[in-house]
C-alpha cells in the first residue's frame, strides 16, 4: 500500500478544507481551480496533482465529509445504546450531512451508483446503518437489516434527496419523519 508523504497529506486536506469554505461562500461552479489553489496557498500543480479535475475534487470532498460523518456517529455510539433514538439521531445527522452536500456541491450524483456501491466508504455507511438498525430492531434477520440499510442510503442519494427538497418541498424534518414511518414503523 502506498502512503502519502505527510506534506502531501497536509496539502490535500488544506485543499479540501479550503474548497468546502469557498463552495459555501460561492457556488462550486463559480470557483475556479486557480482561485482554489491561491486560497489554499498551494501551487496550481499541487492542486491538479491531487485533483486532476473539478469532478475529482467534488468526489473527494463528498467522501471526506462522509468519512467525517461516519466517524462522528461511531464516536457517538461509544456513549449511547444502539436503539431507536440512536438511529433517529444518526439519521438526523445524516440529513444534515446531505443538506450540507446539497448546498455546497453540484446537484446530482457525483458518480454512477455501480461505482458508489463498490466503495469502502459505502460499505462503512452500510455497516453503521446496519448496526443502528439491528440495535433498534434486534428481531430483524441479517438480510432484512442489510436491505433496510441499502434502502435507507438509496432514499438519501443526491437525486432522491434533491427530488424531495426541490420538487416535493419537504424539509429535513419531514423527510426524516417519512423515512422513519416507512422503514421503521413503531409497533402497536
N, C-alpha and C positions, 0 to 999 in steps of 0.2 A: 504494500500500500504506500503510495506516495503521499508525503505530508508537506504542507506548505511551510515555507520559512515564516518565522514569526513576523517579520516586517511585511511580508506579503499578506499574511492573515490580517494584520492590523490595517493595511491599506484596503483590503476587501471590505472589512467591517466599517471602516470610515466611509467608504463609498456607499454602502448600503444605508448607513445612518443618515448621511447627507441626502441621499436620494429620497428617503422617506420624508425628511424635513422639507425638501424642495417641492416634492409632489403634493404635500399638504398645502403649501403656500400658493402653488400654481397647479394647473392641470399637468399631468405627466406628459401629455403631448406637447406642451409648450416649453418644456425643459430640454435643452439640447445637451448632448453628451459633453460638449466643450464647457458649457455652463456648469454642469455637474462636476467635471474634473477640477475646474477652478474653485468651486465652492468646497470641494472635498480636499483641496490642496494636494492634489496628485497630478501627475502628468497625464496627458491625454492617452499616451501609450500604455501607461499603467491601467487606466480605466478600460481601454479596449482589450488589454491582455486578460483582465478579469472578466469582462463582459463584452464579447465581440459585437453584440447587437443590443439595441434597447430592449428587445424582447427577452434576451438572456438576463438582462438586469431586472426586468419586471418579474420574471420567473424566480430568480434568486431572492429578490425582496419578498415575494409571496412565501417562499419556503422558509426563509429566515424568520418571518413573522409566525408562520405555522409552527416551527420548532420552538419558538418562544412560548406560544400558546400551550403546546403540549407539556413543556417543562413546567410552566406555571401551574397547570392543572395537576400534574403529578405531585408537585410540592404541596398544593392544597390538600390532596388526598392523603398525604402523610399525617395530617392532623384532623381529618374528618372521615367519618364512616362512608363506606360505599353504599349509598342508599338513594332514594328518590330525590331528597333535597340536594345531594351532591350532584346527581345527574342534571337537575334543573340549573344548578349553579354553573356547571361546566357548559351547558348549552347556552345559557345567557352570555357567558364569556366568549363562547364560540361565535355567537351572533355579533358581539362587539368586534371580534376579530374580522368577521365577514364584512361588517359595516365599515371598518377601517379600510379594508382592502377595496371595498366598493367605492369609497371616497377618494382613495389615493391612486389606485392602479386603474388601467383601462378596463372598461366593462367587457364581459365575456370571458370565456375560458382561455387561459394562457397556453394551454397545451391540450392535445387530444385526450379524451378520457382514458383510452387504452394505455397511454404512457403514464398518466397520473396514477392509475391503479397499480402500476408496477413499481412505483417509487417507494423507497423505505419510509419517506415522510407520510405517505398514505397509510402504510402498514402501522406506523406508530399511532396515527389518529384512530385507525380501526381498533387497535388494541386498547387505547384509552377508552373509547366509547364502549367497547365490549366489556371492559372491567366495570364501568359505571352501570351499564345495562344489566349485567349479571348481578351486581350488588343491589340494584333497585328491584329486580325480579329474579330471585335465586332459583325459581322453579323452571325457568326457561331452559330449553335444550340448547347445547352449544351452537347448533346450526341456526336456531332461531335468533340467538344473540348476535352472531356474525351477520345474519341477514338484516337485522334491525340496525346494526352499526353501519353497514353499507348503505341502507336506505336513508338513514339519518344524514350521512355525508352527501348523498345524492340530492337530498332536499336543499342542501345549502351550497351546492355548486354555483358558480358565478351566474350562469344563465338562469337557473331556477330562482336564485336569490333576487336577481335583477327583475325577473317577472313579478315576483311578489311585491317588491318595493316600487317599481316604476309603473307597472300596469295595474296591479291589484290595489296598490297604495296601502299595503299593510305596514304597520310599524314593527319594530323589532319585537316588542312585547306581544303583539298579535301573532306574529309568525311563531314565536316560542310557544304560545298557548295552543295554536293549531297543531304544531308538531307533537306537543305533549299529549293532546287529545287523541291524535291519530295513532301514534306509535306506543304511547304509554298510558292508556286509559286507566283510571282508578277503578279498581274492582268494587262492585257494590255489595 
